[in-house]
Amino acid sequence: RRWEKTYMRRSGIPRAVAWALEGMGSRPDRGTLLEAWAGLVLVIHGEEDAFIPVAEARETVSRLKHGRGVFVPAAGHLLNHEKPAEFSAAVADFLQTPVLT
């Protein structure tokens, strides 16, 4: 996405992002932890995220017992900056979810 590329270029942090991506790629799979978690989880993901594919976010939600996915169109990895209204609405709606007993 153009916005993300411009941000990266202007922020002067491409090496830090490369380091973070390398770290994410070398992490062990935490799928069994996701599947065992019994709490509520909200996953908010930009549909145009250039760093983490939306398919991975959808898979994460599918592995959670009580997961909810909100997939924001025309948003990338920094969707809380790109689409703050949609991000805030998703969080506010999630916070209205009844507590599991």
C-alpha positions in Angstrom: 0.0 0.0 0.0 1.3 3.4 -0.9 0.5 4.9 2.5 2.6 2.2 4.3 5.5 2.7 1.9 5.5 6.4 2.3 5.4 6.1 6.1 8.3 3.7 6.1 10.4 5.9 3.9 9.7 9.0 5.9 10.0 7.5 9.3 13.5 6.2 8.7 12.8 2.8 10.3 13.1 0.3 7.4 15.8 -1.6 9.2 13.7 -1.9 12.3 10.8 -3.2 10.3 13.0 -5.7 8.5 14.3 -6.8 11.9 10.7 -7.2 13.2 9.6 -9.2 10.1 12.6 -11.5 10.5 11.7 -12.0 14.1 8.1 -12.8 13.2 9.2 -15.3 10.6 11.4 -17.2 13.1 8.8 -17.5 15.9 7.5 -20.9 16.7 3.9 -21.7 15.9 1.7 -20.8 18.8 -1.4 -22.5 17.4 -1.9 -24.9 20.3 -1.9 -22.0 22.7 -4.6 -20.2 20.6 -6.7 -23.4 20.5 -6.4 -23.8 24.3 -7.3 -20.2 25.1 -10.9 -20.0 26.5 -11.1 -16.2 26.7 -12.6 -13.7 24.3 -10.3 -12.4 21.7 -10.8 -9.7 19.1 -8.6 -9.8 15.9 -8.8 -6.6 13.9 -7.0 -6.8 10.6 -6.6 -4.6 7.6 -7.6 -6.5 4.4 -4.6 -4.9 2.6 -2.0 -5.6 5.2 1.3 -6.0 3.4 3.1 -7.6 6.4 0.6 -10.2 7.7 -1.6 -11.8 5.0 -5.4 -11.6 5.8 -5.5 -15.3 5.4 -3.3 -15.7 8.4 -5.6 -13.5 10.5 -8.6 -15.4 9.4 -6.9 -18.7 10.3 -6.0 -17.2 13.7 -9.7 -16.4 14.3 -10.8 -19.8 13.3 -8.5 -21.4 15.8 -9.9 -19.5 18.8 -12.8 -20.9 20.8 -14.2 -17.4 21.3 -12.5 -15.4 18.6 -14.1 -12.6 16.7 -12.5 -11.2 13.5 -13.1 -7.8 12.1 -11.5 -7.3 8.7 -11.3 -3.7 7.6 -11.4 -3.0 3.8 -8.9 -0.6 2.3 -6.7 -0.7 5.4 -3.2 -2.1 5.9 -1.0 -3.0 8.9 -1.5 0.4 10.6 -5.2 0.3 10.3 -5.8 2.1 13.6 -4.1 5.1 12.0 -5.6 4.6 8.5 -9.1 3.8 9.6 -9.4 5.1 13.2 -13.2 5.3 13.2 -13.6 1.7 12.0 -10.9 0.5 14.5 -12.6 2.3 17.4 -16.0 1.0 16.5 -14.8 -2.6 16.4 -13.2 -2.2 19.8 -16.2 -0.5 21.3 -18.5 -3.2 19.9 -16.2 -5.9 21.3 -16.2 -4.3 24.8 -20.0 -4.7 24.8 -19.6 -8.5 24.5 -21.0 -10.3 27.6 -18.3 -11.9 29.8 -18.0 -15.7 29.5 -18.9 -17.7 32.6 
